[in-house]
């Protein structure tokens, strides 16, 4: 047991040294976590838009349609810039970016209202910026609900029309995200994804560097600690977890304060949730490192997964509406559970006990990812290392020759001989 703990310490020490002597890993582990929260927050700032320009196409020309348009113009979300005669003219104004929405009243709008029929208001929005779309839709919905309440009072004749608007008030109350900002709704999930993806990229880059050292040292990594599989995995994960203590505090607790995002959660509960999340992410990275054959392939193998993990977390599409296949896939991603727990705690004030299911699932994923990392390290990576040493023992230049062949690089025989003798060789044109 003492020997095993000593091996864990040696692996931790060596991995710590490698992490802070590799510029690419430092960028992923520290710089990315420092810059991305600020960068994303600045992109989404300001969170809400006011007085979004819209035009009105009134084919009904009734008192009700004019009342609707005046009430819409009185809201803080949109501003009715002008009335136009046709949809073609309104479309032209949108193409010229003179407006970002069109409100259309069909002919018969007022008649249908007074006959108790359902009338329609058509809202066309420019989807180039989601904030504008959200504001236009919110303004139209609020005005529609207020007019519905007034018409119901007139039809039922419960109270006089002059005071009917005050008997039943339609009011929208936002819980958690009180400012109803897009950044406050989206960025908490992005913060969790930044921590996970930066760790995965850094781990795979470290593995790519180790493989490159093996190519030039006949299948042996001179910086590797000869430890068991379990000790190696635990030592590396302990190193990554310790490195990410400061980025986690900064990303999950300090960055929201800089931009006044919702922050009603208990910091201790949030950090307690982050503990299994970081461990599960570190084991997941050691399992996914098998796809990184060199430092550059890390980007090809992992960067595209960021978008997939964002959708699987449920912030853009509810998880309850996903197909069973994607629901199961999302359950095996640590960020899925961490995102939902973090949003509920930071924005909704939930306690750790109220998020016990997500917290327990993170610990379950920690165990599953450790088993997966163990299988990958023992039966794939170490088997590959033995095969590399075997080939290098038979032919010292076999590994480099195979690497050049894999990258479709033509190498002249004299260059191979010079590399074998350790002589400097000029780059080929």
Secondary structure, DSSP 8 states (H G I E B T S, - for coil): -HHHHHHHHHHHHHHHHHHTT-HHHHIIIIIHHHHHHHHHHHHT-SSS--SEEEEEEESS--HHHHHHHHHHHHSSSEEEEEEES-HHHHHHHHHTTS-SEEEEE-TTHHHHHHTT----EEEEE-TTSHHHHHHHHHHHHHHHHHHHHHHHHHHHT-S-GGGHHHHS------SS-TT--HHHHHHHHHHHHHHHHHHHHHHHHHHHHHHHHHHTTTT--TT-----HHHHHHHHHHHHHHHHHHHHHIIIIIHHHHTT----S-HHHHHHHHHHHHHHHHHHHHHHGGG-SSTTHHHHHHTTHHHHHHHHHTSSS-GGGS-HHHHHHHHT-HHHHHHHHHHHHHTT---TTTTHHHHHHHHHHHHHHHHHHHHHIIIIIHHHHHHHHHHHHH-TTHHHHHHHHHTT----HHHHHHHHHT-------
